[in-house]
Amino acid sequence: MILKKVGRKGLSEGRAHPPAMRCRMLGRSGRIRSREQNIILLVVAVVIVALLWNFIGVILRVALFAVVVYLVYRLLQSWT
């Protein structure tokens, strides 16, 4: 990676924050959350979803079953 010196640019040139502020975000409590913390949170979220994947599948199958039962019920209701 080639590093080059970045000059200061004003607001009119499309840069509202200094370079050091680009990789940080404010959290709910007002603290600044670093890029590394965001990556850790993303990895934890992926692990949680992977562990719950079968449970999510069961919930979706139950919901699909309920929708199909309701549609059949409405179809039978319209014939009577």
LOGU-66991 format. One line per 5 residues: their letters; for each residue x, y, z of C-alpha. Coordinates in nm, 4 decimals, always signed. Layout:
REM residues N
a) X:Y:Z | ...
END
This chain:
REM residues 80
milkk) +0.0000:+0.0000:+0.0000 | +0.1404:+0.3359:-0.0941 | +0.0907:+0.6113:+0.1587 | +0.0701:+0.9649:+0.0402 | +0.0492:+1.2891:+0.2254
vgrkg) -0.3049:+1.4183:+0.2405 | -0.3508:+1.7905:+0.2339 | -0.6181:+1.9717:+0.4259 | -0.9422:+2.0165:+0.2397 | -1.2265:+2.2439:+0.3362
lsegr) -1.5975:+2.1718:+0.3594 | -1.6514:+2.2862:+0.0032 | -1.4274:+2.0079:-0.1241 | -1.6470:+1.7284:+0.0102 | -1.4693:+1.6463:+0.3349
ahppa) -1.6623:+1.7392:+0.6486 | -1.4479:+1.5532:+0.9043 | -1.0749:+1.5258:+0.9538 | -0.9180:+1.1919:+0.8460 | -0.8949:+1.0628:+1.2057
mrcrm) -1.2721:+1.0836:+1.2483 | -1.3591:+0.8720:+0.9448 | -1.3244:+0.5315:+1.1143 | -1.5138:+0.6152:+1.4331 | -1.8860:+0.6255:+1.5021
lgrsg) -2.0868:+0.7481:+1.7993 | -2.2566:+0.4749:+1.9994 | -2.5906:+0.4988:+2.1803 | -2.4334:+0.6254:+2.4997 | -2.2437:+0.8966:+2.3137
rirsr) -1.9115:+0.7097:+2.3370 | -1.7004:+0.6809:+2.0268 | -1.6926:+0.3251:+1.8941 | -1.3860:+0.2214:+1.6984 | -1.3764:+0.0161:+1.3801
eqnii) -1.2287:-0.2784:+1.5728 | -1.5211:-0.2801:+1.8155 | -1.7651:-0.2728:+1.5242 | -1.5895:-0.5726:+1.3655 | -1.6039:-0.7641:+1.6955
llvva) -1.9755:-0.6876:+1.7286 | -2.0325:-0.8056:+1.3711 | -1.8507:-1.1345:+1.4391 | -2.0541:-1.1887:+1.7574 | -2.3760:-1.1227:+1.5639
vviva) -2.2761:-1.3779:+1.2984 | -2.2018:-1.6377:+1.5676 | -2.5367:-1.5785:+1.7398 | -2.7283:-1.6101:+1.4126 | -2.5345:-1.9266:+1.3230
llwnf) -2.6259:-2.0803:+1.6591 | -2.9928:-1.9835:+1.6227 | -3.0220:-2.0737:+1.2525 | -3.2173:-2.3977:+1.3130 | -3.4522:-2.2189:+1.5527
igvil) -3.5130:-1.9451:+1.2946 | -3.5913:-2.2151:+1.0370 | -3.8464:-2.3752:+1.2721 | -4.0156:-2.0396:+1.3309 | -4.0350:-1.9742:+0.9554
rvalf) -4.1842:-2.3197:+0.8909 | -4.4477:-2.2666:+1.1621 | -4.5327:-1.9241:+1.0184 | -4.5605:-2.0697:+0.6661 | -4.7821:-2.3491:+0.7971
avvvy) -5.0100:-2.0928:+0.9671 | -5.0367:-1.8878:+0.6472 | -5.1253:-2.1939:+0.4365 | -5.3865:-2.3067:+0.6927 | -5.5400:-1.9594:+0.6867
lvyrl) -5.5494:-1.9513:+0.3062 | -5.7155:-2.2945:+0.2900 | -5.9629:-2.1838:+0.5580 | -6.0528:-1.8709:+0.3566 | -6.0860:-2.0805:+0.0383
lqswt) -6.3215:-2.3270:+0.2104 | -6.5134:-2.0381:+0.3651 | -6.5722:-1.8810:+0.0242 | -6.7199:-2.2087:-0.1113 | -6.9859:-2.2314:+0.1596
END
